[in-house]
Amino acid sequence: MEALSPTMEEGRLVKWLRKEGDAVKNGETIAEVETDKAIMELVARGDGVLRARLVQEDTTAPVGALIGVIGTADEDISSLTQGAGGGAPAQRESSAAAQQESSAASEATTQPASNTQPAATTQPATTTQPTATTPTPPAAPPKSEISEPPRSSPLARRLAHERGIALDQITGSGPGGRIIKRDIEAAEARPAAQPTQAAPVSTGMKPTAATAPAMVIEGDYKDVALTQMRKTIARRLSESIGPIPTFYLTAEIDMTNVSELREQMVAQGDQFKVSVNDIVMKAVAIALSRHPECNAHWLGDHIRYFSRVHLGMAVATDDGLIVPVITDAHTKGLGQIGREARELAKRARERKLAPNEYSGSTFSVSNLGMFGIDQFTAIINPPEVGILAIGGMETKPVFIDGGFVPRKRMRVTMSCDHRVIDGAVGARFLQTLRQLLESPMMMIF
């Protein structure tokens, strides 16, 4: 499993694009992998034959884990597949399954009921197992208390834990007998033979504390496994809001001139069409170039101040939040920023961003104004030291020259890492931002 993004720690194998036995060439795409940011192509790192696929689709594996083997057609790869816990061809899987069935049969012959129903030594097994003569479905091989846990994928273990299914009661259908997702789902789908528990409900008896149904009934909810992106969001935000001493600065800015400028540009044709957010991002980039103390990274034992502004813009997707980056935003015109912003947002929602398109930001902006949000605070994306939260524009009466006039106003809130940005430093940055937005013609200089 390759590290397909700078922050990737594990990946989910979405789909194998080559079968075992297929010839592959160096650089050829062999699988699709979901990283913490996007779905990426996994390519072969050599010529040969895909001898083994050691990880099933929809299974998560840490970076560096062995997920497949490419070699020559006659190469002995048994040591690799055994060490990886599976991935052998189908013939070996059926052989392993046959050995498990044979082992189960022999143990069942020598130990009729001791493993499934503990009883006093003076009491015959037949008295503790009244249904012993009734045919039962084949069970997994009995496990001793000191035996190793069955091999299983991380997803299978999590699903089994959530659904209360014992892994040692399941025979895996994955490579080398590994328990995978479909085995858990099959076990859950099998009806449980528990007549003694079902009887009180079927006869109308009042349920006891032990048999009373839970308030949450299956079908009232839906469990959705965490995507790699959502896992990363949770981890990164936990790293931010706790350790970082954050303070917030809010300013209300007159956006009337920006609104008029945008209307004039749109009237000139589609090639000049920009959004208010594009203009705000341009102003933020210029303000950061004038206040490099806010355009920085906290790196533990030192602070890195950047002379170039790589502006991250938060984009909401179905799977969570991702922050594409407009590089050198301070040097680009409004039109170029607008085109890049639209293209990056589109690629982000399609999960097609390349790693260099969502890494390396020096400061970020987050805009919820289009959702009718007046004001909010955003969480800093470390190692950045600031982020600007942009609210919606609202027409308000403003007292000017002895009378009230309608003006478009917008609130912005800057989250600041106090280890780097002091209150006065952040205030000066917002002061410059206000000047640029209230007199947008200043941005052409």
Secondary structure, 3 states (H helix, E strand, C coil): CCCCCCCCCEEEEEEECCCCCCEECCCCEEEEEECCCCEEEEECCCCEEEEEECCCCCEEEECCCCCEEEECCCCCCHHHHHHCCCCCCHHHHHHHHHHHHHHHHHHHHHCCCCCCCCCCCCCCHHHHCCCCCCCCCCCCCCCCCCCCCCCECHHHHHHHHHHCCCHHHCCCCCHHHCECHHHHHHHHHCCCCCHHHHHHHHCCCCCCCCCCCCCCCCCCCCCCCCCHHHHHHHHHHHHHHCCCCEEEEEEEEECHHHHHHHHHHHHCCHHHCCCHHHHHHHHHHHHHHHCHHHCEEECCCCEEECCCCCEEECEEECCEEECCEECCHHHCCHHHHHHHHHHHHHHHHCCCCCHHHCCCCCEEEEECHHHCCCCCCCCCCCCECEEEEEEEEEEEEEEECCEEEEEEEEEEEEEEECCCCCHHHHHHHHHHHHHHHHCHHHHHC
